[in-house]
Amino acid sequence: MRTLLATGALLVLASAIPGRARAEDGCANPKTTYDKTYCVAKLFLESDKELNQVYKDLKKAIPKPVQVKLTDVQKEWISYRDTTCESNGTINVQCNFDVNKTRTEYLRDRLRECKTGHCQEEQIGKKSW
């Protein structure tokens, strides 16, 4: 729920950025703090979508008991991410992006192992952070 609220807040923030920043999409060379925030928010939202897709794909590739472990450890990871990337009611969007990216790569590695027939189930339910 907090993730949904945070994502909603980021979308509101991104939509409030002046039209110039969005129209030119100057993320290759952001010039203002607003431009930088907008660009990092875009990266975070994309990383969140990618993380969710890799998580779903991995969950489909593993047996039910391991799915339960994955769900449990993912809930713990979300708590870790939220605690790590939030301070005094402010979300550090760059931190969210970085932590998402790291977790996505970990889950993608587990998915790749499972797809090749070398699924390491004990690694799937393990804290990786």
A tleap script that builds the chain and sets N, CA, C and O, in Angstrom:
source leaprc.protein.ff14SB
mol = sequence {
  NMET ARG THR LEU LEU ALA THR GLY ALA LEU
  LEU VAL LEU ALA SER ALA ILE PRO GLY ARG
  ALA ARG ALA GLU ASP GLY CYS ALA ASN PRO
  LYS THR THR TYR ASP LYS THR TYR CYS VAL
  ALA LYS LEU PHE LEU GLU SER ASP LYS GLU
  LEU ASN GLN VAL TYR LYS ASP LEU LYS LYS
  ALA ILE PRO LYS PRO VAL GLN VAL LYS LEU
  THR ASP VAL GLN LYS GLU TRP ILE SER TYR
  ARG ASP THR THR CYS GLU SER ASN GLY THR
  ILE ASN VAL GLN CYS ASN PHE ASP VAL ASN
  LYS THR ARG THR GLU TYR LEU ARG ASP ARG
  LEU ARG GLU CYS LYS THR GLY HIE CYS GLN
  GLU GLU GLN ILE GLY LYS LYS SER CTRP
}
set mol.1.N position { 0.823 -1.189 0.000 }
set mol.1.CA position { 0.000 0.000 0.000 }
set mol.1.C position { 0.867 1.252 0.000 }
set mol.1.O position { 0.591 2.205 -0.729 }
set mol.2.N position { 1.940 1.247 0.840 }
set mol.2.CA position { 2.831 2.410 0.858 }
set mol.2.C position { 3.492 2.614 -0.498 }
set mol.2.O position { 3.720 3.744 -0.931 }
set mol.3.N position { 3.802 1.480 -1.172 }
set mol.3.CA position { 4.425 1.585 -2.484 }
set mol.3.C position { 3.474 2.250 -3.463 }
set mol.3.O position { 3.885 3.086 -4.268 }
set mol.4.N position { 2.191 1.875 -3.393 }
set mol.4.CA position { 1.208 2.495 -4.273 }
set mol.4.C position { 1.080 3.986 -3.989 }
set mol.4.O position { 0.998 4.792 -4.916 }
set mol.5.N position { 1.063 4.353 -2.719 }
set mol.5.CA position { 0.976 5.769 -2.363 }
set mol.5.C position { 2.209 6.525 -2.826 }
set mol.5.O position { 2.111 7.638 -3.343 }
set mol.6.N position { 3.372 5.911 -2.638 }
set mol.6.CA position { 4.613 6.558 -3.067 }
set mol.6.C position { 4.638 6.713 -4.582 }
set mol.6.O position { 5.040 7.755 -5.099 }
set mol.7.N position { 4.207 5.676 -5.287 }
set mol.7.CA position { 4.170 5.748 -6.743 }
set mol.7.C position { 3.193 6.819 -7.194 }
set mol.7.O position { 3.479 7.578 -8.120 }
set mol.8.N position { 2.028 6.882 -6.536 }
set mol.8.CA position { 1.043 7.918 -6.866 }
set mol.8.C position { 1.609 9.305 -6.640 }
set mol.8.O position { 1.401 10.207 -7.451 }
set mol.9.N position { 2.321 9.474 -5.544 }
set mol.9.CA position { 2.918 10.780 -5.254 }
set mol.9.C position { 3.964 11.143 -6.305 }
set mol.9.O position { 4.077 12.302 -6.705 }
set mol.10.N position { 4.724 10.150 -6.746 }
set mol.10.CA position { 5.727 10.408 -7.781 }
set mol.10.C position { 5.064 10.790 -9.102 }
set mol.10.O position { 5.546 11.668 -9.817 }
set mol.11.N position { 3.961 10.126 -9.417 }
set mol.11.CA position { 3.250 10.466 -10.652 }
set mol.11.C position { 2.701 11.880 -10.597 }
set mol.11.O position { 2.759 12.613 -11.584 }
set mol.12.N position { 2.167 12.266 -9.440 }
set mol.12.CA position { 1.666 13.630 -9.288 }
set mol.12.C position { 2.811 14.613 -9.445 }
set mol.12.O position { 2.676 15.629 -10.126 }
set mol.13.N position { 3.935 14.312 -8.815 }
set mol.13.CA position { 5.100 15.182 -8.923 }
set mol.13.C position { 5.563 15.282 -10.373 }
set mol.13.O position { 5.834 16.375 -10.871 }
set mol.14.N position { 5.652 14.146 -11.042 }
set mol.14.CA position { 6.110 14.151 -12.431 }
set mol.14.C position { 5.150 14.922 -13.329 }
set mol.14.O position { 5.590 15.593 -14.262 }
set mol.15.N position { 3.855 14.841 -13.067 }
set mol.15.CA position { 2.894 15.554 -13.906 }
set mol.15.C position { 2.890 17.047 -13.602 }
set mol.15.O position { 2.403 17.842 -14.406 }
set mol.16.N position { 3.427 17.432 -12.449 }
set mol.16.CA position { 3.466 18.844 -12.082 }
set mol.16.C position { 4.695 19.558 -12.650 }
set mol.16.O position { 4.789 20.784 -12.582 }
set mol.17.N position { 5.624 18.803 -13.201 }
set mol.17.CA position { 6.829 19.397 -13.777 }
set mol.17.C position { 6.415 20.222 -14.993 }
set mol.17.O position { 5.545 19.799 -15.754 }
set mol.18.N position { 7.018 21.382 -15.185 }
set mol.18.CA position { 6.669 22.209 -16.333 }
set mol.18.C position { 6.728 21.438 -17.644 }
set mol.18.O position { 7.542 20.530 -17.809 }
set mol.19.N position { 5.863 21.808 -18.564 }
set mol.19.CA position { 5.743 21.122 -19.837 }
set mol.19.C position { 7.046 21.027 -20.602 }
set mol.19.O position { 7.266 20.050 -21.319 }
set mol.20.N position { 7.908 22.005 -20.470 }
set mol.20.CA position { 9.181 22.000 -21.185 }
set mol.20.C position { 9.999 20.762 -20.833 }
set mol.20.O position { 10.566 20.123 -21.718 }
set mol.21.N position { 10.063 20.427 -19.567 }
set mol.21.CA position { 10.871 19.293 -19.134 }
set mol.21.C position { 10.310 17.991 -19.698 }
set mol.21.O position { 11.065 17.121 -20.132 }
set mol.22.N position { 9.002 17.861 -19.692 }
set mol.22.CA position { 8.400 16.652 -20.223 }
set mol.22.C position { 8.485 16.618 -21.732 }
set mol.22.O position { 8.812 15.582 -22.312 }
set mol.23.N position { 8.194 17.735 -22.378 }
set mol.23.CA position { 8.159 17.771 -23.840 }
set mol.23.C position { 9.523 17.474 -24.431 }
set mol.23.O position { 9.628 16.720 -25.398 }
set mol.24.N position { 10.553 18.050 -23.871 }
set mol.24.CA position { 11.899 17.839 -24.400 }
set mol.24.C position { 12.534 16.569 -23.847 }
set mol.24.O position { 13.494 16.040 -24.406 }
set mol.25.N position { 11.974 16.091 -22.735 }
set mol.25.CA position { 12.515 14.916 -22.053 }
set mol.25.C position { 14.029 15.033 -21.939 }
set mol.25.O position { 14.766 14.179 -22.433 }
set mol.26.N position { 14.483 16.089 -21.290 }
set mol.26.CA position { 15.897 16.384 -21.158 }
set mol.26.C position { 16.606 15.524 -20.142 }
set mol.26.O position { 17.484 16.013 -19.432 }
set mol.27.N position { 16.254 14.265 -20.050 }
set mol.27.CA position { 16.872 13.409 -19.045 }
set mol.27.C position { 18.323 13.077 -19.371 }
set mol.27.O position { 19.066 12.633 -18.495 }
set mol.28.N position { 18.728 13.284 -20.595 }
set mol.28.CA position { 20.134 13.073 -20.926 }
set mol.28.C position { 20.999 14.158 -20.300 }
set mol.28.O position { 22.181 13.946 -20.029 }
set mol.29.N position { 20.397 15.325 -20.072 }
set mol.29.CA position { 21.138 16.446 -19.511 }
set mol.29.C position { 20.184 17.334 -18.701 }
set mol.29.O position { 19.890 18.459 -19.105 }
set mol.30.N position { 19.699 16.825 -17.553 }
set mol.30.CA position { 18.765 17.636 -16.764 }
set mol.30.C position { 19.441 18.910 -16.253 }
set mol.30.O position { 20.581 18.879 -15.789 }
set mol.31.N position { 18.726 20.015 -16.344 }
set mol.31.CA position { 19.315 21.312 -16.001 }
set mol.31.C position { 18.873 21.838 -14.635 }
set mol.31.O position { 19.588 22.632 -14.024 }
set mol.32.N position { 17.739 21.420 -14.159 }
set mol.32.CA position { 17.237 21.928 -12.892 }
set mol.32.C position { 16.973 20.779 -11.936 }
set mol.32.O position { 16.953 19.618 -12.344 }
set mol.33.N position { 16.774 21.095 -10.685 }
set mol.33.CA position { 16.424 20.092 -9.691 }
set mol.33.C position { 15.114 19.418 -10.059 }
set mol.33.O position { 14.959 18.214 -9.857 }
set mol.34.N position { 14.179 20.173 -10.592 }
set mol.34.CA position { 12.900 19.597 -11.012 }
set mol.34.C position { 13.113 18.586 -12.135 }
set mol.34.O position { 12.521 17.507 -12.129 }
set mol.35.N position { 13.964 18.943 -13.099 }
set mol.35.CA position { 14.263 18.022 -14.196 }
set mol.35.C position { 14.885 16.730 -13.650 }
set mol.35.O position { 14.500 15.633 -14.055 }
set mol.36.N position { 15.834 16.863 -12.744 }
set mol.36.CA position { 16.491 15.691 -12.164 }
set mol.36.C position { 15.495 14.815 -11.425 }
set mol.36.O position { 15.515 13.593 -11.570 }
set mol.37.N position { 14.618 15.432 -10.629 }
set mol.37.CA position { 13.612 14.675 -9.882 }
set mol.37.C position { 12.672 13.946 -10.832 }
set mol.37.O position { 12.349 12.776 -10.625 }
set mol.38.N position { 12.240 14.640 -11.868 }
set mol.38.CA position { 11.359 14.043 -12.865 }
set mol.38.C position { 12.023 12.830 -13.520 }
set mol.38.O position { 11.396 11.782 -13.674 }
set mol.39.N position { 13.280 12.977 -13.899 }
set mol.39.CA position { 13.989 11.899 -14.583 }
set mol.39.C position { 14.211 10.697 -13.673 }
set mol.39.O position { 14.030 9.557 -14.100 }
set mol.40.N position { 14.596 10.936 -12.442 }
set mol.40.CA position { 14.799 9.834 -11.504 }
set mol.40.C position { 13.472 9.165 -11.193 }
set mol.40.O position { 13.419 7.944 -11.044 }
set mol.41.N position { 12.397 9.940 -11.092 }
set mol.41.CA position { 11.072 9.361 -10.848 }
set mol.41.C position { 10.680 8.436 -11.999 }
set mol.41.O position { 10.113 7.367 -11.771 }
set mol.42.N position { 10.979 8.840 -13.224 }
set mol.42.CA position { 10.696 7.981 -14.376 }
set mol.42.C position { 11.483 6.678 -14.282 }
set mol.42.O position { 10.942 5.600 -14.532 }
set mol.43.N position { 12.745 6.777 -13.925 }
set mol.43.CA position { 13.572 5.581 -13.785 }
set mol.43.C position { 13.022 4.661 -12.698 }
set mol.43.O position { 12.942 3.446 -12.879 }
set mol.44.N position { 12.644 5.258 -11.564 }
set mol.44.CA position { 12.106 4.453 -10.474 }
set mol.44.C position { 10.841 3.726 -10.901 }
set mol.44.O position { 10.699 2.531 -10.641 }
set mol.45.N position { 9.921 4.424 -11.551 }
set mol.45.CA position { 8.671 3.800 -11.968 }
set mol.45.C position { 8.921 2.654 -12.938 }
set mol.45.O position { 8.280 1.607 -12.843 }
set mol.46.N position { 9.846 2.846 -13.865 }
set mol.46.CA position { 10.190 1.778 -14.804 }
set mol.46.C position { 10.857 0.610 -14.073 }
set mol.46.O position { 10.575 -0.550 -14.374 }
set mol.47.N position { 11.731 0.908 -13.121 }
set mol.47.CA position { 12.401 -0.161 -12.382 }
set mol.47.C position { 11.401 -0.946 -11.545 }
set mol.47.O position { 11.558 -2.153 -11.366 }
set mol.48.N position { 10.389 -0.285 -11.037 }
set mol.48.CA position { 9.354 -0.958 -10.249 }
set mol.48.C position { 8.541 -1.905 -11.130 }
set mol.48.O position { 8.229 -3.023 -10.719 }
set mol.49.N position { 8.199 -1.463 -12.331 }
set mol.49.CA position { 7.471 -2.326 -13.265 }
set mol.49.C position { 8.317 -3.540 -13.645 }
set mol.49.O position { 7.819 -4.665 -13.696 }
set mol.50.N position { 9.593 -3.301 -13.910 }
set mol.50.CA position { 10.491 -4.397 -14.280 }
set mol.50.C position { 10.646 -5.387 -13.129 }
set mol.50.O position { 10.605 -6.599 -13.342 }
set mol.51.N position { 10.822 -4.882 -11.923 }
set mol.51.CA position { 10.940 -5.737 -10.740 }
set mol.51.C position { 9.702 -6.612 -10.589 }
set mol.51.O position { 9.820 -7.819 -10.374 }
set mol.52.N position { 8.528 -6.022 -10.699 }
set mol.52.CA position { 7.287 -6.784 -10.552 }
set mol.52.C position { 7.168 -7.865 -11.618 }
set mol.52.O position { 6.692 -8.962 -11.328 }
set mol.53.N position { 7.590 -7.577 -12.844 }
set mol.53.CA position { 7.507 -8.570 -13.913 }
set mol.53.C position { 8.462 -9.737 -13.668 }
set mol.53.O position { 8.082 -10.895 -13.844 }
set mol.54.N position { 9.682 -9.444 -13.270 }
set mol.54.CA position { 10.653 -10.505 -12.997 }
set mol.54.C position { 10.179 -11.355 -11.823 }
set mol.54.O position { 10.309 -12.579 -11.847 }
set mol.55.N position { 9.633 -10.711 -10.798 }
set mol.55.CA position { 9.090 -11.431 -9.636 }
set mol.55.C position { 7.982 -12.394 -10.086 }
set mol.55.O position { 7.982 -13.560 -9.691 }
set mol.56.N position { 7.049 -11.919 -10.901 }
set mol.56.CA position { 5.947 -12.760 -11.379 }
set mol.56.C position { 6.465 -13.922 -12.222 }
set mol.56.O position { 5.999 -15.053 -12.083 }
set mol.57.N position { 7.428 -13.641 -13.094 }
set mol.57.CA position { 7.991 -14.690 -13.946 }
set mol.57.C position { 8.693 -15.753 -13.106 }
set mol.57.O position { 8.548 -16.947 -13.370 }
set mol.58.N position { 9.443 -15.333 -12.107 }
set mol.58.CA position { 10.129 -16.281 -11.229 }
set mol.58.C position { 9.115 -17.115 -10.461 }
set mol.58.O position { 9.270 -18.329 -10.328 }
set mol.59.N position { 8.095 -16.470 -9.965 }
set mol.59.CA position { 7.081 -17.175 -9.171 }
set mol.59.C position { 6.420 -18.289 -9.993 }
set mol.59.O position { 6.112 -19.357 -9.463 }
set mol.60.N position { 6.206 -18.036 -11.278 }
set mol.60.CA position { 5.608 -19.049 -12.152 }
set mol.60.C position { 6.546 -20.231 -12.388 }
set mol.60.O position { 6.088 -21.334 -12.684 }
set mol.61.N position { 7.843 -20.011 -12.261 }
set mol.61.CA position { 8.838 -21.024 -12.600 }
set mol.61.C position { 9.218 -21.932 -11.434 }
set mol.61.O position { 10.021 -22.850 -11.603 }
set mol.62.N position { 8.651 -21.687 -10.251 }
set mol.62.CA position { 9.069 -22.450 -9.069 }
set mol.62.C position { 7.875 -23.180 -8.449 }
set mol.62.O position { 6.725 -22.791 -8.655 }
set mol.63.N position { 8.158 -24.243 -7.687 }
set mol.63.CA position { 7.073 -24.990 -7.032 }
set mol.63.C position { 6.393 -24.172 -5.928 }
set mol.63.O position { 6.959 -23.213 -5.404 }
set mol.64.N position { 5.185 -24.570 -5.597 }
set mol.64.CA position { 4.350 -23.851 -4.627 }
set mol.64.C position { 5.062 -23.560 -3.297 }
set mol.64.O position { 5.000 -22.422 -2.831 }
set mol.65.N position { 5.728 -24.523 -2.671 }
set mol.65.CA position { 6.386 -24.209 -1.389 }
set mol.65.C position { 7.449 -23.107 -1.513 }
set mol.65.O position { 7.628 -22.300 -0.600 }
set mol.66.N position { 8.143 -23.085 -2.641 }
set mol.66.CA position { 9.167 -22.068 -2.858 }
set mol.66.C position { 8.502 -20.730 -3.172 }
set mol.66.O position { 9.036 -19.676 -2.826 }
set mol.67.N position { 7.341 -20.766 -3.825 }
set mol.67.CA position { 6.578 -19.542 -4.078 }
set mol.67.C position { 6.225 -18.848 -2.770 }
set mol.67.O position { 6.305 -17.625 -2.660 }
set mol.68.N position { 5.839 -19.638 -1.792 }
set mol.68.CA position { 5.484 -19.078 -0.477 }
set mol.68.C position { 6.702 -18.414 0.150 }
set mol.68.O position { 6.602 -17.318 0.703 }
set mol.69.N position { 7.850 -19.076 0.065 }
set mol.69.CA position { 9.087 -18.496 0.601 }
set mol.69.C position { 9.443 -17.208 -0.127 }
set mol.69.O position { 9.839 -16.224 0.498 }
set mol.70.N position { 9.301 -17.215 -1.455 }
set mol.70.CA position { 9.600 -16.027 -2.245 }
set mol.70.C position { 8.689 -14.865 -1.840 }
set mol.70.O position { 9.155 -13.737 -1.676 }
set mol.71.N position { 7.407 -15.138 -1.681 }
set mol.71.CA position { 6.461 -14.095 -1.280 }
set mol.71.C position { 6.838 -13.517 0.083 }
set mol.71.O position { 6.814 -12.302 0.277 }
set mol.72.N position { 7.184 -14.388 1.014 }
set mol.72.CA position { 7.562 -13.931 2.357 }
set mol.72.C position { 8.822 -13.068 2.325 }
set mol.72.O position { 8.868 -12.005 2.944 }
set mol.73.N position { 9.846 -13.530 1.602 }
set mol.73.CA position { 11.093 -12.775 1.563 }
set mol.73.C position { 10.912 -11.472 0.779 }
set mol.73.O position { 11.580 -10.480 1.069 }
set mol.74.N position { 10.016 -11.469 -0.209 }
set mol.74.CA position { 9.770 -10.245 -0.960 }
set mol.74.C position { 9.091 -9.202 -0.077 }
set mol.74.O position { 9.389 -8.012 -0.184 }
set mol.75.N position { 8.187 -9.633 0.786 }
set mol.75.CA position { 7.546 -8.709 1.737 }
set mol.75.C position { 8.589 -8.111 2.682 }
set mol.75.O position { 8.540 -6.923 3.000 }
set mol.76.N position { 9.528 -8.940 3.125 }
set mol.76.CA position { 10.607 -8.439 3.986 }
set mol.76.C position { 11.479 -7.446 3.218 }
set mol.76.O position { 11.898 -6.424 3.762 }
set mol.77.N position { 11.744 -7.755 1.955 }
set mol.77.CA position { 12.556 -6.865 1.137 }
set mol.77.C position { 11.860 -5.516 0.935 }
set mol.77.O position { 12.516 -4.476 0.999 }
set mol.78.N position { 10.567 -5.514 0.698 }
set mol.78.CA position { 9.816 -4.259 0.532 }
set mol.78.C position { 9.938 -3.412 1.788 }
set mol.78.O position { 10.132 -2.198 1.711 }
set mol.79.N position { 9.826 -4.051 2.938 }
set mol.79.CA position { 10.005 -3.331 4.198 }
set mol.79.C position { 11.415 -2.757 4.302 }
set mol.79.O position { 11.599 -1.617 4.730 }
set mol.80.N position { 12.399 -3.547 3.911 }
set mol.80.CA position { 13.790 -3.085 3.906 }
set mol.80.C position { 13.952 -1.871 2.990 }
set mol.80.O position { 14.529 -0.858 3.385 }
set mol.81.N position { 13.438 -1.982 1.764 }
set mol.81.CA position { 13.559 -0.879 0.798 }
set mol.81.C position { 12.901 0.383 1.335 }
set mol.81.O position { 13.476 1.470 1.277 }
set mol.82.N position { 11.688 0.226 1.859 }
set mol.82.CA position { 10.971 1.395 2.354 }
set mol.82.C position { 11.692 2.047 3.526 }
set mol.82.O position { 11.753 3.273 3.619 }
set mol.83.N position { 12.233 1.238 4.411 }
set mol.83.CA position { 12.969 1.766 5.561 }
set mol.83.C position { 14.273 2.425 5.131 }
set mol.83.O position { 14.646 3.481 5.641 }
set mol.84.N position { 14.952 1.799 4.198 }
set mol.84.CA position { 16.245 2.293 3.727 }
set mol.84.C position { 16.106 3.600 2.954 }
set mol.84.O position { 16.960 4.480 3.058 }
set mol.85.N position { 15.035 3.726 2.182 }
set mol.85.CA position { 14.911 4.841 1.237 }
set mol.85.C position { 13.965 5.940 1.708 }
set mol.85.O position { 13.634 6.842 0.939 }
set mol.86.N position { 13.531 5.873 2.949 }
set mol.86.CA position { 12.618 6.893 3.475 }
set mol.86.C position { 13.217 7.500 4.729 }
set mol.86.O position { 13.757 6.793 5.581 }
set mol.87.N position { 13.117 8.815 4.832 }
set mol.87.CA position { 13.628 9.505 5.997 }
set mol.87.C position { 12.741 10.701 6.306 }
set mol.87.O position { 12.530 11.565 5.455 }
set mol.88.N position { 12.233 10.745 7.507 }
set mol.88.CA position { 11.388 11.859 7.947 }
set mol.88.C position { 10.231 12.134 6.994 }
set mol.88.O position { 9.904 13.290 6.725 }
set mol.89.N position { 9.614 11.073 6.485 }
set mol.89.CA position { 8.472 11.230 5.601 }
set mol.89.C position { 8.825 11.573 4.170 }
set mol.89.O position { 7.934 11.825 3.359 }
set mol.90.N position { 10.115 11.587 3.841 }
set mol.90.CA position { 10.555 11.898 2.488 }
set mol.90.C position { 11.159 10.650 1.856 }
set mol.90.O position { 11.978 9.965 2.468 }
set mol.91.N position { 10.747 10.367 0.631 }
set mol.91.CA position { 11.258 9.205 -0.083 }
set mol.91.C position { 12.424 9.636 -0.955 }
set mol.91.O position { 12.320 10.594 -1.722 }
set mol.92.N position { 13.531 8.924 -0.831 }
set mol.92.CA position { 14.691 9.153 -1.683 }
set mol.92.C position { 14.490 8.311 -2.942 }
set mol.92.O position { 14.712 7.100 -2.929 }
set mol.93.N position { 14.074 8.951 -4.012 }
set mol.93.CA position { 13.718 8.251 -5.239 }
set mol.93.C position { 14.935 7.563 -5.851 }
set mol.93.O position { 14.812 6.458 -6.379 }
set mol.94.N position { 16.098 8.190 -5.789 }
set mol.94.CA position { 17.316 7.563 -6.317 }
set mol.94.C position { 17.617 6.280 -5.556 }
set mol.94.O position { 17.986 5.272 -6.159 }
set mol.95.N position { 17.464 6.308 -4.255 }
set mol.95.CA position { 17.668 5.119 -3.430 }
set mol.95.C position { 16.692 4.018 -3.849 }
set mol.95.O position { 17.092 2.865 -4.016 }
set mol.96.N position { 15.415 4.369 -4.019 }
set mol.96.CA position { 14.410 3.393 -4.455 }
set mol.96.C position { 14.827 2.757 -5.774 }
set mol.96.O position { 14.749 1.539 -5.937 }
set mol.97.N position { 15.266 3.581 -6.708 }
set mol.97.CA position { 15.702 3.065 -8.007 }
set mol.97.C position { 16.865 2.097 -7.840 }
set mol.97.O position { 16.846 0.999 -8.397 }
set mol.98.N position { 17.884 2.499 -7.071 }
set mol.98.CA position { 19.078 1.668 -6.885 }
set mol.98.C position { 18.742 0.344 -6.207 }
set mol.98.O position { 19.224 -0.707 -6.629 }
set mol.99.N position { 17.925 0.386 -5.167 }
set mol.99.CA position { 17.571 -0.827 -4.428 }
set mol.99.C position { 16.705 -1.735 -5.316 }
set mol.99.O position { 16.890 -2.952 -5.320 }
set mol.100.N position { 15.777 -1.156 -6.055 }
set mol.100.CA position { 14.959 -1.945 -6.989 }
set mol.100.C position { 15.838 -2.642 -8.024 }
set mol.100.O position { 15.666 -3.828 -8.308 }
set mol.101.N position { 16.767 -1.897 -8.571 }
set mol.101.CA position { 17.641 -2.433 -9.615 }
set mol.101.C position { 18.438 -3.634 -9.094 }
set mol.101.O position { 18.543 -4.660 -9.766 }
set mol.102.N position { 18.991 -3.494 -7.901 }
set mol.102.CA position { 19.765 -4.581 -7.300 }
set mol.102.C position { 18.898 -5.814 -7.071 }
set mol.102.O position { 19.312 -6.934 -7.368 }
set mol.103.N position { 17.689 -5.605 -6.539 }
set mol.103.CA position { 16.787 -6.731 -6.274 }
set mol.103.C position { 16.325 -7.379 -7.577 }
set mol.103.O position { 16.213 -8.602 -7.658 }
set mol.104.N position { 16.060 -6.574 -8.581 }
set mol.104.CA position { 15.633 -7.116 -9.874 }
set mol.104.C position { 16.709 -8.022 -10.453 }
set mol.104.O position { 16.411 -9.105 -10.957 }
set mol.105.N position { 17.950 -7.582 -10.380 }
set mol.105.CA position { 19.051 -8.392 -10.910 }
set mol.105.C position { 19.192 -9.707 -10.140 }
set mol.105.O position { 19.458 -10.752 -10.733 }
set mol.106.N position { 19.013 -9.650 -8.827 }
set mol.106.CA position { 19.094 -10.873 -8.022 }
set mol.106.C position { 18.003 -11.853 -8.440 }
set mol.106.O position { 18.269 -13.036 -8.655 }
set mol.107.N position { 16.769 -11.352 -8.554 }
set mol.107.CA position { 15.655 -12.221 -8.946 }
set mol.107.C position { 15.830 -12.705 -10.385 }
set mol.107.O position { 15.510 -13.855 -10.689 }
set mol.108.N position { 16.326 -11.856 -11.262 }
set mol.108.CA position { 16.552 -12.256 -12.657 }
set mol.108.C position { 17.593 -13.380 -12.729 }
set mol.108.O position { 17.451 -14.306 -13.528 }
set mol.109.N position { 18.622 -13.301 -11.910 }
set mol.109.CA position { 19.625 -14.376 -11.873 }
set mol.109.C position { 18.981 -15.690 -11.428 }
set mol.109.O position { 19.271 -16.742 -11.998 }
set mol.110.N position { 18.116 -15.639 -10.422 }
set mol.110.CA position { 17.428 -16.847 -9.968 }
set mol.110.C position { 16.516 -17.396 -11.066 }
set mol.110.O position { 16.443 -18.609 -11.262 }
set mol.111.N position { 15.825 -16.515 -11.778 }
set mol.111.CA position { 14.944 -16.929 -12.877 }
set mol.111.C position { 15.764 -17.587 -13.985 }
set mol.111.O position { 15.371 -18.623 -14.520 }
set mol.112.N position { 16.882 -16.995 -14.322 }
set mol.112.CA position { 17.756 -17.541 -15.361 }
set mol.112.C position { 18.220 -18.947 -14.972 }
set mol.112.O position { 18.245 -19.852 -15.806 }
set mol.113.N position { 18.588 -19.122 -13.701 }
set mol.113.CA position { 18.992 -20.445 -13.221 }
set mol.113.C position { 17.860 -21.450 -13.376 }
set mol.113.O position { 18.079 -22.578 -13.819 }
set mol.114.N position { 16.669 -21.048 -13.016 }
set mol.114.CA position { 15.519 -21.954 -13.102 }
set mol.114.C position { 15.214 -22.314 -14.549 }
set mol.114.O position { 14.872 -23.459 -14.844 }
set mol.115.N position { 15.334 -21.357 -15.443 }
set mol.115.CA position { 15.060 -21.613 -16.858 }
set mol.115.C position { 16.058 -22.589 -17.473 }
set mol.115.O position { 15.730 -23.290 -18.431 }
set mol.116.N position { 17.273 -22.639 -16.929 }
set mol.116.CA position { 18.285 -23.557 -17.461 }
set mol.116.C position { 18.276 -24.902 -16.739 }
set mol.116.O position { 19.105 -25.766 -17.022 }
set mol.117.N position { 17.338 -25.081 -15.804 }
set mol.117.CA position { 17.232 -26.347 -15.096 }
set mol.117.C position { 18.095 -26.447 -13.863 }
set mol.117.O position { 18.239 -27.526 -13.290 }
set mol.118.N position { 18.669 -25.340 -13.449 }
set mol.118.CA position { 19.544 -25.338 -12.265 }
set mol.118.C position { 18.983 -24.402 -11.198 }
set mol.118.O position { 19.699 -23.562 -10.652 }
set mol.119.N position { 17.719 -24.560 -10.916 }
set mol.119.CA position { 17.026 -23.689 -9.968 }
set mol.119.C position { 17.564 -23.935 -8.554 }
set mol.119.O position { 17.486 -25.047 -8.032 }
set mol.120.N position { 18.102 -22.893 -7.956 }
set mol.120.CA position { 18.636 -22.994 -6.596 }
set mol.120.C position { 17.576 -22.478 -5.624 }
set mol.120.O position { 17.586 -21.309 -5.236 }
set mol.121.N position { 16.681 -23.351 -5.245 }
set mol.121.CA position { 15.517 -22.962 -4.461 }
set mol.121.C position { 15.893 -22.321 -3.128 }
set mol.121.O position { 15.194 -21.425 -2.654 }
set mol.122.N position { 16.990 -22.772 -2.519 }
set mol.122.CA position { 17.395 -22.182 -1.235 }
set mol.122.C position { 17.808 -20.724 -1.398 }
set mol.122.O position { 17.678 -19.939 -0.458 }
set mol.123.N position { 18.301 -20.349 -2.572 }
set mol.123.CA position { 18.685 -18.950 -2.820 }
set mol.123.C position { 17.466 -18.049 -3.046 }
set mol.123.O position { 17.509 -16.852 -2.763 }
set mol.124.N position { 16.395 -18.628 -3.550 }
set mol.124.CA position { 15.188 -17.856 -3.845 }
set mol.124.C position { 14.540 -17.329 -2.578 }
set mol.124.O position { 14.081 -16.187 -2.540 }
set mol.125.N position { 14.500 -18.152 -1.544 }
set mol.125.CA position { 13.868 -17.750 -0.290 }
set mol.125.C position { 14.819 -17.102 0.701 }
set mol.125.O position { 14.479 -16.937 1.873 }
set mol.126.N position { 15.999 -16.736 0.244 }
set mol.126.CA position { 17.044 -16.179 1.110 }
set mol.126.C position { 17.067 -14.654 0.999 }
set mol.126.O position { 16.832 -14.101 -0.075 }
set mol.127.N position { 17.351 -13.983 2.108 }
set mol.127.CA position { 17.557 -12.534 2.075 }
set mol.127.C position { 18.843 -12.248 1.301 }
set mol.127.O position { 19.894 -12.826 1.576 }
set mol.128.N position { 18.735 -11.344 0.330 }
set mol.128.CA position { 19.898 -11.051 -0.508 }
set mol.128.C position { 20.412 -9.633 -0.302 }
set mol.128.O position { 21.256 -9.161 -1.064 }
set mol.129.N position { 19.921 -8.966 0.697 }
set mol.129.CA position { 20.309 -7.574 0.887 }
set mol.129.C position { 21.078 -7.380 2.156 }
set mol.129.O position { 21.482 -6.260 2.468 }
savepdb mol mol.pdb
quit
